[in-house]
Amino acid sequence: IVFFKDSQQVIAGSDHVARMWDIEKGALVGRPFGTMRPHEHTDAVKSVAVSPDDGGIASGEDGAIIIWDVDSKQMVSKLPKHTRWVLSVCFSPDGKRFASG
């Protein structure tokens, strides 16, 4: 789970999707990330990160990282470079890079 800059919303991973929550209302914000196309995430989402400008999300699963656009909730890219679970993802302070492990 990670907060957006406004501290009013969080993103959390779960089975095959990432969900954005409004913490004041205790409600889901729109549809989850990963519900537009089958198999965007092929397994449980184990890690999430929010870009410094709050415009992007990285989510990690077994063997891959997916980058999402926050406004459209569309997948920007899928990076299948890991050989095991992606248990952590983090954007750099300038938002141009991210690290994973």
C-alpha positions in Angstrom: 0.0 0.0 0.0 1.3 3.5 -0.8 -0.2 7.0 -0.4 -0.6 9.6 -3.2 0.8 13.0 -2.4 -2.6 14.4 -1.2 -2.7 11.7 1.5 -6.3 11.2 0.7 -5.9 8.2 -1.6 -3.9 5.0 -1.6 -3.1 2.3 -4.1 -3.0 -1.3 -3.0 -2.3 -4.6 -4.8 -4.4 -7.7 -4.6 -5.4 -10.6 -6.8 -4.6 -9.7 -10.4 -5.4 -6.0 -9.9 -4.3 -2.8 -8.2 -7.0 -0.7 -6.5 -7.2 3.0 -5.7 -9.0 3.9 -2.5 -10.3 7.1 -1.0 -9.3 6.8 2.6 -11.8 9.5 3.9 -14.7 7.7 2.3 -13.4 4.2 2.6 -14.4 3.6 -1.0 -12.9 2.4 -4.2 -12.0 5.1 -6.7 -13.3 4.0 -10.1 -12.5 0.5 -11.5 -9.3 -1.3 -10.5 -6.2 -1.2 -12.6 -6.0 -4.3 -14.7 -9.6 -5.0 -15.6 -9.7 -3.8 -19.2 -7.9 -6.6 -20.9 -7.6 -10.2 -19.8 -4.3 -11.1 -18.1 -2.8 -7.7 -17.7 -1.6 -9.1 -14.4 -1.3 -12.9 -14.5 -0.9 -13.3 -10.8 -1.4 -11.5 -7.5 0.0 -7.9 -7.3 2.7 -8.0 -4.6 4.0 -4.4 -4.8 2.9 -0.9 -5.9 4.5 2.5 -6.2 3.1 5.9 -7.2 5.2 8.3 -9.4 6.3 11.6 -7.8 3.8 13.5 -10.0 0.9 11.1 -9.0 0.4 10.4 -12.8 1.8 6.9 -12.9 1.7 3.7 -11.0 4.1 0.7 -11.1 2.8 -2.7 -9.9 4.7 -5.9 -9.5 3.7 -9.5 -9.8 5.4 -12.9 -10.5 8.1 -12.0 -13.1 6.9 -8.6 -14.3 6.2 -5.0 -13.6 3.3 -3.1 -15.2 3.3 0.7 -15.6 -0.1 2.4 -15.5 -1.5 5.8 -16.3 -3.5 6.9 -13.3 -6.1 9.0 -15.1 -7.1 6.4 -17.8 -6.1 3.3 -15.7 -4.6 2.0 -18.9 -1.5 -0.1 -19.0 1.4 1.9 -20.4 3.9 -1.0 -20.6 4.6 -4.4 -19.2 8.2 -5.3 -18.3 8.7 -9.0 -18.0 12.3 -9.0 -16.7 12.2 -10.6 -13.3 12.7 -14.3 -12.8 10.7 -14.4 -9.5 8.1 -12.3 -7.6 8.6 -8.5 -7.7 8.2 -7.7 -4.0 9.1 -4.0 -4.2 9.0 -1.2 -6.8 10.0 2.5 -6.3 10.1 5.5 -8.6 13.1 7.8 -8.5 12.4 11.3 -7.1 12.3 12.8 -10.6 10.0 10.1 -11.8 12.2 9.2 -14.8 13.3 5.8 -13.4 12.2 3.1 -11.1 13.9 0.3 -9.2 12.5 -3.1 -8.4 13.4 -6.2 -6.5 
